[in-house]
């Protein structure tokens, strides 16, 4: 490939010409698109250095036996699948990092669940060097999928970009569970998108506890009547971690529903930013949405910014939003300590109750992975 990628990324001589065209198109978009920054989060990366150290992430896959017609494979190994080829070609990037990922991805997953099937699978992505992973998940009409992923690493100062695209047919459902636990020296950029058909549903269940800087974007497009999304994210951060989450639910059809819950527990000098946007189109009458963002500050140096917003273009809808940010209630701590608990255990109990109300809303076969990681994080609370 010419330009920025010419001397740094080798995708192999066996890659088909159509995929090379996709990469070149994305490289052009990457060079044209501006690097989006905000007053709250600045992403300072050396793209040349990143591309000079790219390596494919190691992905371990497992789960229930596949149904006839189902596919659960490395995305490059499945590159000749006609549906994958169609979706990769159509996935036009709209921001600089998404374009870079589409141009440079070297690992990822293609998952297809055929009509009426029920599947439960998991994967563990291990990264040590800068990398780009891309996954495409298709759940056909009437099918059900439980998908669990863990993103992990040992110590290492690296950059990882992850893009996941989800397509749900009519009456399909997906429970998506993700635990992000990269090294605190890492930079993590993710973009997850779901497009929903008629009467389909997706449940995003996410824990962000790793990376020094994490910038995560999620978009759910409710394109079919009766479609629904439940988006629950828990953020656990300490030291100087900075977690930036941007969540958008777009109601493009009547009688659709969205529920977005973001809860963050911030210790030491950690920072969190939560952007939330619910858009209800003119044709989406009868839609119902609730967006809430809450954070608890466990030290005087922690900081949280919650920015919920609604964009309503029609009548006959219900749309609400809420946001709160507060330190730990000292009266609660005093009460618990007066009952014999140490201050550390009292604070842990308060935080457990705070995030537990969000975890209890999550759906999926492996929510215990989020509970276990949350409990481990709370062991290190400062007093």
C-alpha positions as CSV (number, residue, x, y, z in Angstrom):
1,X,0.0,0.0,0.0
2,X,1.3,3.5,-0.8
3,X,1.6,6.5,1.5
4,X,1.7,6.2,5.3
5,X,1.3,2.4,5.2
6,X,3.7,1.6,2.5
7,X,6.8,0.7,4.4
8,X,5.3,-0.3,7.7
9,X,2.4,-2.7,7.3
10,X,2.7,-6.0,5.4
11,X,-0.7,-7.7,4.8
12,X,0.6,-10.6,2.8
13,X,0.6,-11.5,-0.9
14,X,-2.4,-13.8,-0.5
15,X,-4.8,-11.0,0.4
16,X,-7.4,-10.6,-2.4
17,X,-7.5,-7.5,-4.6
18,X,-10.9,-6.3,-3.3
19,X,-9.6,-6.1,0.3
20,X,-6.6,-4.2,-0.9
21,X,-9.0,-1.7,-2.5
22,X,-10.8,-1.4,0.8
23,X,-7.6,-0.7,2.6
24,X,-6.5,1.9,0.1
25,X,-9.9,3.7,0.2
26,X,-9.6,3.8,4.0
27,X,-6.1,5.1,3.9
28,X,-7.3,8.0,1.8
29,X,-10.1,8.6,4.3
30,X,-7.7,8.5,7.2
31,X,-5.5,11.1,5.5
32,X,-8.5,13.4,4.8
33,X,-10.4,13.2,8.0
34,X,-9.5,15.5,11.0
35,X,-8.4,14.1,14.3
36,X,-11.4,14.8,16.6
37,X,-10.4,16.2,19.9
38,X,-12.5,17.7,22.7
39,X,-12.0,20.0,25.7
40,X,-12.2,16.9,27.9
41,X,-10.1,14.3,26.1
42,X,-6.9,14.7,24.0
43,X,-5.6,11.7,22.1
44,X,-1.9,12.3,21.4
45,X,-0.5,9.5,19.2
46,X,2.4,9.1,16.8
47,X,0.7,7.2,13.9
48,X,4.1,6.4,12.3
49,X,5.4,4.8,15.5
50,X,2.1,2.9,15.9
51,X,2.2,1.5,12.4
52,X,5.9,0.6,12.8
53,X,5.1,-1.7,15.7
54,X,1.8,-3.3,14.5
55,X,1.3,-7.0,15.2
56,X,-1.7,-9.2,15.1
57,X,-3.4,-9.7,18.5
58,X,-3.7,-13.3,19.7
59,X,-7.4,-14.3,19.9
60,X,-8.5,-17.4,21.7
61,X,-12.0,-18.6,20.7
62,X,-14.4,-21.0,22.4
63,X,-18.0,-21.8,23.2
64,X,-20.8,-24.1,22.3
65,X,-20.8,-26.3,19.2
66,X,-21.6,-24.4,16.0
67,X,-24.9,-25.0,14.2
68,X,-24.9,-25.9,10.5
69,X,-24.1,-22.8,8.5
70,X,-22.7,-20.9,11.5
71,X,-19.2,-19.2,11.2
72,X,-16.9,-18.3,14.0
73,X,-13.5,-17.6,12.6
74,X,-10.5,-15.3,12.2
75,X,-11.6,-12.4,10.0
76,X,-8.7,-12.8,7.6
77,X,-9.3,-16.5,7.2
78,X,-12.9,-15.9,6.4
79,X,-12.2,-13.1,3.9
80,X,-13.8,-14.9,1.0
81,X,-17.1,-15.3,2.7
82,X,-19.6,-13.3,0.5
83,X,-21.4,-11.7,3.4
84,X,-18.2,-10.6,5.1
85,X,-16.9,-9.2,1.8
86,X,-20.1,-7.3,1.3
87,X,-20.1,-5.8,4.8
88,X,-16.4,-4.9,4.8
89,X,-16.8,-3.1,1.5
90,X,-19.8,-1.2,2.8
91,X,-18.3,-0.1,6.1
92,X,-17.4,3.4,5.1
93,X,-15.5,5.1,8.0
94,X,-16.7,8.4,9.4
95,X,-13.8,9.3,11.7
96,X,-10.0,9.1,11.6
97,X,-9.5,6.2,13.9
98,X,-12.2,4.1,12.3
99,X,-10.5,4.7,8.9
100,X,-7.1,3.8,10.3
101,X,-8.6,0.5,11.6
102,X,-10.3,-0.4,8.3
103,X,-7.0,0.2,6.5
104,X,-4.6,-1.6,8.9
105,X,-6.6,-4.3,10.8
106,X,-4.6,-7.6,11.0
107,X,-6.8,-9.6,13.4
108,X,-10.4,-9.9,14.4
109,X,-13.4,-12.2,14.2
110,X,-16.2,-12.9,11.7
111,X,-19.2,-14.4,13.4
112,X,-22.4,-15.5,11.6
113,X,-25.4,-17.1,13.4
114,X,-27.9,-18.5,10.9
115,X,-31.7,-18.1,11.0
116,X,-33.3,-19.5,14.1
117,X,-30.1,-20.8,15.7
118,X,-29.0,-20.2,19.3
119,X,-25.3,-19.8,20.1
120,X,-23.1,-19.0,23.0
121,X,-19.4,-18.2,22.3
122,X,-16.5,-16.3,23.8
123,X,-13.1,-15.0,22.9
124,X,-10.1,-13.6,24.7
125,X,-7.9,-11.1,22.9
126,X,-4.3,-10.7,24.2
127,X,-2.3,-7.7,23.0
128,X,1.3,-6.7,23.7
129,X,2.2,-4.5,20.8
130,X,0.2,-1.9,18.8
131,X,-2.6,-3.6,16.9
132,X,-5.8,-3.2,15.0
133,X,-8.6,-5.7,15.5
134,X,-11.9,-5.7,13.5
135,X,-14.9,-7.9,14.2
136,X,-18.2,-8.3,12.3
137,X,-21.1,-10.1,13.9
138,X,-24.2,-11.0,12.0
139,X,-27.2,-12.6,13.8
140,X,-29.8,-13.7,11.2
141,X,-33.6,-13.5,11.6
142,X,-34.9,-15.2,14.7
143,X,-31.5,-16.2,16.0
144,X,-30.0,-15.7,19.4
145,X,-26.4,-15.1,20.4
146,X,-24.5,-14.7,23.7
147,X,-21.1,-13.3,23.0
148,X,-18.4,-12.7,25.6
149,X,-15.0,-11.1,25.1
150,X,-12.1,-10.2,27.3
151,X,-9.4,-7.7,26.2
152,X,-6.3,-8.2,28.3
153,X,-2.5,-7.7,28.3
154,X,0.5,-7.8,30.5
155,X,2.5,-4.6,31.1
156,X,3.2,-2.7,27.9
157,X,3.0,0.8,26.4
158,X,1.0,0.1,23.2
159,X,-1.9,1.3,21.2
160,X,-4.9,-0.9,20.4
161,X,-7.7,-0.1,18.1
162,X,-10.8,-2.3,18.1
163,X,-13.9,-1.9,15.8
164,X,-16.9,-4.2,16.1
165,X,-19.9,-4.1,13.8
166,X,-23.2,-5.9,14.7
167,X,-26.1,-6.6,12.3
168,X,-29.3,-8.1,13.7
169,X,-32.0,-9.5,11.5
170,X,-35.8,-9.3,12.3
171,X,-36.5,-10.9,15.7
172,X,-32.8,-11.6,16.4
173,X,-31.2,-11.0,19.8
174,X,-27.7,-10.4,21.1
175,X,-26.2,-10.2,24.6
176,X,-22.7,-8.7,24.2
177,X,-20.5,-8.9,27.3
178,X,-17.0,-7.2,27.2
179,X,-14.3,-6.8,29.9
180,X,-11.6,-4.3,28.9
181,X,-8.6,-4.8,31.2
182,X,-5.5,-3.7,29.2
183,X,-2.3,-2.5,30.9
184,X,-2.6,1.0,32.4
185,X,0.3,2.1,30.1
186,X,-1.9,1.3,27.0
187,X,-4.1,3.5,24.8
188,X,-7.3,1.9,23.7
189,X,-9.6,3.2,21.0
190,X,-12.8,1.4,20.3
191,X,-15.8,1.9,18.0
192,X,-18.8,-0.5,18.3
193,X,-21.9,-0.2,16.1
194,X,-25.1,-2.2,16.0
195,X,-27.9,-2.0,13.3
196,X,-31.2,-3.6,14.4
197,X,-34.0,-5.0,12.3
198,X,-37.7,-5.3,13.2
199,X,-38.4,-6.6,16.8
200,X,-34.7,-7.3,17.3
201,X,-32.8,-6.5,20.5
202,X,-29.2,-5.9,21.6
203,X,-27.8,-5.7,25.2
204,X,-24.4,-4.1,25.5
205,X,-22.8,-5.1,28.9
206,X,-19.4,-3.5,29.3
207,X,-16.7,-3.1,31.9
208,X,-13.9,-0.6,31.3
209,X,-11.3,-1.1,33.9
210,X,-8.0,-1.0,31.9
211,X,-5.8,1.3,29.8
212,X,-4.3,4.6,30.7
213,X,-6.4,6.3,28.1
214,X,-9.5,4.7,26.7
215,X,-11.8,6.4,24.2
216,X,-14.8,4.2,23.5
217,X,-17.6,5.0,21.1
218,X,-20.9,3.0,20.7
219,X,-23.7,3.6,18.3
220,X,-27.0,1.7,18.1
221,X,-29.3,2.2,15.1
222,X,-32.9,1.1,15.8
223,X,-33.9,0.8,12.2
224,X,-36.8,-1.7,12.5
225,X,-40.1,-1.2,14.3
226,X,-40.1,-2.7,17.8
227,X,-36.3,-2.8,18.1
228,X,-34.7,-2.2,21.5
229,X,-31.3,-1.7,23.1
230,X,-30.1,-1.9,26.6
231,X,-26.7,-0.3,27.0
232,X,-25.0,-0.7,30.4
233,X,-21.4,0.4,31.0
234,X,-19.4,0.3,34.3
235,X,-16.2,2.3,34.5
236,X,-13.7,1.6,37.2
237,X,-10.6,3.8,37.1
238,X,-7.7,4.8,39.4
239,X,-4.2,6.3,39.3
240,X,-4.2,8.7,36.3
241,X,-6.5,6.7,34.1
242,X,-8.8,8.6,31.7
243,X,-11.9,6.9,30.3
244,X,-13.9,8.6,27.6
245,X,-17.3,7.0,26.6
246,X,-19.6,8.2,23.9
247,X,-22.9,6.4,23.6
248,X,-25.6,7.1,20.9
249,X,-29.0,5.5,20.4
250,X,-30.7,6.5,17.1
251,X,-34.4,5.7,16.8
252,X,-35.2,5.4,13.1
253,X,-38.5,3.5,13.4
254,X,-41.7,3.6,15.4
255,X,-42.2,1.9,18.8
256,X,-38.5,1.5,19.5
257,X,-36.9,1.5,22.9
258,X,-33.5,2.4,24.4
259,X,-32.1,2.4,27.9
260,X,-28.6,3.6,28.5
261,X,-26.9,3.4,32.0
262,X,-23.3,4.5,32.7
263,X,-21.9,4.2,36.2
264,X,-18.3,5.2,37.1
265,X,-16.3,4.7,40.3
266,X,-13.2,6.9,40.2
267,X,-10.3,6.7,42.6
268,X,-7.1,8.7,43.1
269,X,-6.5,11.0,40.1
270,X,-8.7,9.1,37.6
271,X,-10.9,11.0,35.1
272,X,-14.0,10.0,33.2
273,X,-16.1,11.6,30.5
274,X,-19.5,10.3,29.5
275,X,-21.3,11.7,26.4
276,X,-24.8,10.4,25.9
277,X,-27.1,11.1,23.0
278,X,-30.5,9.8,22.1
279,X,-31.9,10.8,18.7
280,X,-35.5,10.1,17.8
281,X,-36.3,10.7,14.2
282,X,-39.5,12.2,12.8
283,X,-40.8,8.8,11.7
284,X,-40.1,7.1,15.1
285,X,-43.4,7.8,16.9
286,X,-44.2,5.8,20.0
287,X,-40.5,5.5,20.9
288,X,-39.3,5.3,24.6
289,X,-35.9,6.2,25.9
290,X,-34.1,6.8,29.2
291,X,-30.4,7.9,29.4
292,X,-28.7,8.1,32.8
293,X,-25.1,8.8,33.7
294,X,-23.8,8.5,37.3
295,X,-20.4,8.7,38.9
296,X,-19.0,8.4,42.4
297,X,-15.7,10.2,43.3
298,X,-13.6,8.2,45.8
299,X,-10.9,10.9,46.2
300,X,-10.7,14.7,46.0
301,X,-8.5,14.4,42.9
302,X,-10.9,12.3,40.8
303,X,-13.0,14.1,38.2
304,X,-16.1,13.2,36.1
305,X,-17.9,15.0,33.3
306,X,-21.3,13.8,32.3
307,X,-22.9,15.2,29.2
308,X,-26.4,13.7,28.4
309,X,-28.4,15.0,25.5
310,X,-31.7,14.4,23.6
311,X,-32.6,15.2,20.0
312,X,-36.3,14.7,19.5
313,X,-37.8,15.4,16.1
314,X,-41.4,14.1,16.6
315,X,-44.3,14.0,19.1
316,X,-45.8,11.0,20.9
317,X,-42.6,9.8,22.4
318,X,-41.1,9.4,25.9
319,X,-37.6,10.6,26.5
320,X,-35.8,11.2,29.7
321,X,-32.2,11.8,30.9
322,X,-30.4,12.1,34.2
323,X,-26.9,12.7,35.5
324,X,-25.3,12.8,39.0
325,X,-21.8,13.1,40.3
326,X,-20.9,13.1,44.0
327,X,-18.2,12.0,46.5
328,X,-18.8,9.1,48.9
329,X,-21.4,10.0,51.5
330,X,-19.4,10.4,54.7
331,X,-22.5,9.8,56.8
332,X,-22.9,6.3,55.2
333,X,-19.2,5.6,55.9
334,X,-19.6,6.7,59.5
335,X,-22.6,4.5,60.0
336,X,-20.9,1.5,58.5
337,X,-17.8,2.0,60.5
338,X,-19.8,2.4,63.7
339,X,-21.1,-1.1,63.0
340,X,-17.6,-2.5,63.1
341,X,-16.4,-2.2,59.5
342,X,-13.0,-0.7,58.7
343,X,-13.1,2.4,56.5
344,X,-11.7,0.4,53.6
345,X,-14.5,-2.2,53.9
346,X,-17.1,0.4,54.4
347,X,-16.0,2.3,51.2
348,X,-15.9,-1.0,49.3
349,X,-19.5,-1.8,50.4
350,X,-20.7,1.6,49.2
351,X,-19.0,1.2,45.8
352,X,-20.3,-2.3,45.5
353,X,-23.8,-1.2,46.0
354,X,-23.3,1.7,43.6
355,X,-22.0,-0.3,40.6
356,X,-24.1,-3.4,41.6
357,X,-27.3,-1.7,40.7
358,X,-25.9,-1.3,37.1
359,X,-24.5,-4.9,36.9
360,X,-27.9,-6.2,38.0
361,X,-29.4,-4.7,34.9
362,X,-26.9,-6.6,32.6
363,X,-27.9,-9.5,30.5
364,X,-25.8,-12.4,29.2
365,X,-24.5,-15.9,30.1
366,X,-21.1,-14.6,31.5
367,X,-21.9,-11.5,33.6
368,X,-19.9,-13.2,36.3
369,X,-16.7,-12.1,34.5
370,X,-17.7,-8.5,35.1
371,X,-18.5,-9.2,38.8
372,X,-15.2,-10.9,39.4
373,X,-13.1,-8.1,37.8
374,X,-15.1,-5.5,39.8
375,X,-14.5,-7.3,43.0
376,X,-10.8,-7.5,42.3
377,X,-10.7,-3.8,41.5
378,X,-12.4,-2.8,44.8
379,X,-9.7,-4.7,46.8
380,X,-7.3,-1.8,45.9
381,X,-9.5,1.1,47.0
382,X,-7.6,4.0,48.6
383,X,-8.7,5.0,52.1
